[in-house]
Amino acid sequence: MHSLITLLGFAAGTLTTLSFIPQVHKVWRSKRGGDLSWGMLLAFSGGVVLWLVYGLLLRAAPIIVANAVTLALLVAIIVMKVQYREH
């Protein structure tokens, strides 16, 4: 039963993490990130960091992996938003 719960966690984490890939691709391809809200990006990033810490404290691999990858994608979006900002 424990492995089924872990598998469920990895499936959920994979789906929610993959949802950011189209956004990263869109910002990278269009070289525009102005439509993305700083408030949403920063609040969501803060939440992901807290989930990552929570996962580390629990030693819960699905939470750790999903949130570490999501955080990397968010950092990529934030970097591109700054890099491609309109002057």
PyMOL commands that set and color helices and strands:
alter all, ss='L'
color gray80, all
select helices_A, chain A and resi 2-18+21-30+38-58+61-83
alter helices_A, ss='H'
color red, helices_A
deselect
rebuild
show_as cartoon
